[in-house]
């Protein structure tokens, strides 16, 4: 079942240089995706970012999937960043 990631994530040129981040924070979606890429469990994400919930993590995954499917350009910037580490 899909959730509406727009409830949790914004892309605003005035916040974090336009990189996708969680609403009301400066926590970038890419930071959570890096934790997931490394195989880190939710408790590690929560320890690093106490304000985030499992719904935020689900929103990040849905955002990434929909972005890849639609070909949005900012995902490719995130992908290059993830590959370089």
WOPE-V715764 format. One record per residue. N is the residue number from 1. RES is the residue in one small letter. NEAR is the number of other C-alpha atoms within 8 Angstrom. Layout:
n=N res=RES near=NEAR
n=N res=RES near=NEAR
This chain:
n=1 res=x near=2
n=2 res=x near=4
n=3 res=x near=6
n=4 res=x near=7
n=5 res=x near=10
n=6 res=x near=7
n=7 res=x near=6
n=8 res=x near=10
n=9 res=x near=13
n=10 res=x near=9
n=11 res=x near=9
n=12 res=x near=10
n=13 res=x near=8
n=14 res=x near=6
n=15 res=x near=9
n=16 res=x near=11
n=17 res=x near=7
n=18 res=x near=9
n=19 res=x near=11
n=20 res=x near=12
n=21 res=x near=13
n=22 res=x near=13
n=23 res=x near=9
n=24 res=x near=4
n=25 res=x near=6
n=26 res=x near=9
n=27 res=x near=8
n=28 res=x near=11
n=29 res=x near=11
n=30 res=x near=8
n=31 res=x near=8
n=32 res=x near=11
n=33 res=x near=10
n=34 res=x near=9
n=35 res=x near=12
n=36 res=x near=9
n=37 res=x near=7
n=38 res=x near=6
n=39 res=x near=6
n=40 res=x near=9
n=41 res=x near=8
n=42 res=x near=7
n=43 res=x near=6
n=44 res=x near=9
n=45 res=x near=13
n=46 res=x near=11
n=47 res=x near=7
n=48 res=x near=6
n=49 res=x near=8
n=50 res=x near=8
n=51 res=x near=5
n=52 res=x near=10
n=53 res=x near=8
n=54 res=x near=7
n=55 res=x near=7
n=56 res=x near=10
n=57 res=x near=10
n=58 res=x near=8
n=59 res=x near=14
n=60 res=x near=13
n=61 res=x near=9
n=62 res=x near=11
n=63 res=x near=9
n=64 res=x near=9
n=65 res=x near=8
n=66 res=x near=8
n=67 res=x near=10
n=68 res=x near=9
n=69 res=x near=6
n=70 res=x near=6
n=71 res=x near=7
n=72 res=x near=8
n=73 res=x near=6
n=74 res=x near=7
n=75 res=x near=11
n=76 res=x near=8
n=77 res=x near=8
n=78 res=x near=9
n=79 res=x near=8
n=80 res=x near=8
n=81 res=x near=8
n=82 res=x near=8
n=83 res=x near=6
n=84 res=x near=5
n=85 res=x near=4
